Amino acid sequence: MHRVPSRAPLVALCMLVASTASGASFAQTADPAPDTPRTMLPSEPPTSNAPASESSPPAPEKEENPYEQREPAPFGFGDFSWAPANYGSGDRPLKAGPFVGEVRLDTAYHYSFNHPTDNTISGSSEVFRHNEFQVTQIGFGGDFFYKNVQARLMTQFGMYSTTTPRNDASTGKGQWTLADAYRYISEAYGGYHINALAGINVQVGIFMSYVGLWSYYNFDNWTYQPSYVSSNTPWFFNGMRVQIFTSDKLKIEPWLVNGWQSYGKFEAAPGFGLQIRWNPTEYFSILGNQYYGTDTLGLAGRHRVHSDDSAMVRYYQKKGAIFSKAAASLTVDAGCEWGDGVDCGSQYFLGFMTYQRLWFVADHFGFTVGGGAITNPGRYLVLLPPINGATAFSGTPYFTAGPGDGFKAWDLQVTGDYMPREFVTFRLEYNHRAANVPYFSGPGGMTPSGGNQGAPGSFVEGFAPDLVKVENRITAAMMVKY
């Protein structure tokens, strides 16, 4: 039988040649092996195996995040947590979709060396009771942002829900008890973000003012008790503001509000204001607040102007060191009232406060020293002592606030902080406060025997409050913010 020669050797030979050629081609074009990476200079264009006549398809546009604004975050080019009213963690563990949650808890123990028998401390918008543990604020809320629509809510349970509304005389005008309507809310506003310049926010509701530099929330600040130019000026406004960010370094913010820290209007005219914040660098900041309004209940012809201006500088920083950071602040306030029997020569406000802040052991410990002084003829910005339950609306014959009533005061704070985490601060503080007239709670207190009697602030037969010119006290506080 004739046998046909096998073709297998020939096929095998052809396959071997093809495989060799293919392997040579792969060796010339493949990426380097992982253990022998190829270094590319920043100016070197990426290589491509595509013919010169062909072009890659354009990369798809990045889809906008509906939970964030399009522009860079305001003042996001640096870390400003060193500045007064700005302290806090950048880590937000309560974030979910369009909502960034916020929880605040401020608990304090205050001890006055005047030992008031009724445990009442006066002359402060932060400190209220002697020799007791008290919850200053419990706050729940946060920020919403979805497709440029904004909202913020923060509650104020605790002492703030009583002490803040009593400082607003506008609640005594008309009906619907505004003090009760708003007493458990510190912030509540809605808004809309406009994609123009570096961002524009139009917001309406109750918002923080930052007049006097310090934040309404003690956790955010260098001290628990700020000096008078902060404690005696507005913590909030009820109205509308427009935040115009011309860049990530400058904010221009006009206000149209009901009045000077008021839920309602004192008279027919609204209040007008303007805030400008400029942070040219990460270590320097300027904040200015200007205000005009008619804020004396029952006197429509009395006008008020006020200017509040602050400068802050971080003049030293060495991250992680034993002495890790140092900063300073200066705030100067000036204002006056005119009309309906007064003028700016006889009824005015002048004041300042200045602080030095040091951080140690990688910012886990803080030390602050500072204080300030004011003069306020007419006492229109002096916090009224709560004698026999007196409020800003009721007034009291035991401490008048009218034309010709003089008032000068000064103070000093020394504060030590321990911050094991950015979410909690343990604070120990000493305060010395003094005035040229009897003003602070003395040993006899300011409550009639058996409790308040008659209408708030009214005269009580046989009773006289014990007011003194000097107060020394110690504060120990634990403050939490998430």
Secondary structure, 3 states (H helix, E strand, C coil): CCCCCCCHHHHHHHHHHHHHHHHHHHHHHCCCCCCCCCCCCCCCCCCCCCCCCCCCCCCCCCCCCCCCCCCCCCCCCCCCCCCCCCCCCCCCCCEECCEEEEEEEEEEEEEECCCCCCCECCCCCCCCECCEEEEEEEEEEEEEEECCEEEEEEECECCHHHHCHHHCHHHHCCCCCHHHHHCCEEEEEEEEEECCCCCEEEEEEEEECCCCCCCCCHHHCCCCCCCHHHHCCCCEEEEEEEEEEEECCEEEEEEEECCCCCCCCCCCCCEEEEEEEEEEECCEEEEEEEEEECCCCCCCCCEEEEEEEEEEEEEEECCCCCEEEEEEEEEEEEEEEEECCECCCCCEEEEEEEEEEEEECCCCEEEEEEEEEEECCCCCCCCCCCHHHCCCCCCCCCCCCCCCCCCEEEEEEEEEEEEEECCEEEEEEEEEEEECCCCEECCCCCCCCCCCCCCCCCCCCCCCCCEECEEEEEEEEEEEEC
